[in-house]
Amino acid sequence: MLITNVNCGEYLLLALLVNEVREATGEDCGFGYSVGNNRGRFDVAWPCAKVALDIKKGNEYIQNSDCILRRVKKHSEAANLGWVVFYATLNNQDSIGEIIQSISNIIVNRRRNNFGSNIETKTTNQG
């Protein structure tokens, strides 16, 4: 996994979340997934249904305006491309169940509606 600045408890909750979504939907995720022209990456994404999860890591209590602006741009661009983006803190096991259920429902509904045929993702050409 390409997740950084996540403490052990958050890492375990993320592993639980990813595993539970896979069990509920049959879909695997990608880590460090980039969408559109934005250089920002989402921590976890299910490109099959254009669903992404950004995790508030550890001690991100106060963020400067540049950090917030980058996140808003990243989330806005993804939304314009049809992505559903979740932003969550993984420090409370009780809330993880709600996140798992929401992500799983969206993936299943989008797959049921043949949403996967319209997937647009960023490709990078390095020369």
N, C-alpha and C positions, 0 to 999 in steps of 0.2 A: 504494500500500500504506500502511496505517496503522500500520506497525511503527516504534517509536521506540527509541532507545538501542541500535541494532544497528550494529556496525561494518561496514565494507565487505565484509570476508571473510565474515561471518555473513550479510549481505544476499545475497551471491552464492550461498552454500550454501542459503539459504532459497528463492531463485529456482529453483535446481537441483532441490530437493526438490519444490516445488509443480509444476514442469514434469514431472518424472518420474512423480509420482503421477497427473497428468492423462493422460500418455501410457499408463500402465498400466491406468487405470480408465475414462478418458473423462469423468471428473467434474471440474468446476471447484470451487474453494474460495472461501470468504469470509474476509476479513481483519477483525480487530477484532470478532469474532462473540460476541454475548451469548446465554447459555443460561439459561432458567428465570427466577426472580425475582432472581437475583444480579446486582449491578451490574458485577461483573468481566467482562472480555471475554477470550476466547481469541485468541491471535495469529492462528491460522489454523484454519478449521473446514470440514468437508465435511458440511453439514447433511443431504445426501441419505442419509447413512449414520450420522449422529450420531457423527462422529469429529472430535476437536479436538486441536490441538497448541498447547501453551504453551512458549514458548522462554525459556530462561534466557539473559538478555542480558548481553553484555559482562563487566563486572566485578562481577557479583552474587555475590561470594564469601561475604559475611556478610550475613545478613538479620535484621532484628529480628523479634520474635515476632508483632507485628501483621501484618507482611507475610506471614509463613508461615501465620498463622491465616486471613487472607483467601484465600490460595491453596487451603488445605485446604477451606474452605467452598465455594469456587467449584467445585473438582473434585468434592467430595462431592455437591453439588446436581446437577451434570451427570451423575454416575454414577447417582444416584437416578432421573433421567429417561431412563436407558438409553444415555447417551453413553459412549464410550471416549475417555479423555483421555491423551495422551502429554505428558510433560514432558521436554524435551531441551535439551542444549547444542549449539549449532551451531558448534563450534570445531574439529571433527575430521572431515575429509572421509571417513575410513574408516567412521565410525559412521553417516554419512548414508545409505549404502546399506541398512543394516539398518532404519533408520527408514522409508525409502521402501517397502521390502518389507513391513514390518508394517502400515503404514497402507494400502497398496494391497490387501493380502490381506483386511483387515477390510472395506474398502469393497466389494470384489468379492463377498465372502461375504454381507454384509448385503444387497446389491442382489440377489443370486441368491435369497435367502430372502424377497424382497419386504418387506424391513425398512422401506423408504421410506414405506410407507403409514401408519406410526405416528409420524411426525415431530412433535415438540412444540418450539416455539421461543418465545422471548420477543418480544413485540411491545410497543412503547412508544407510549403516547398522550400527547402533549404538548399542553397546552391553553393 
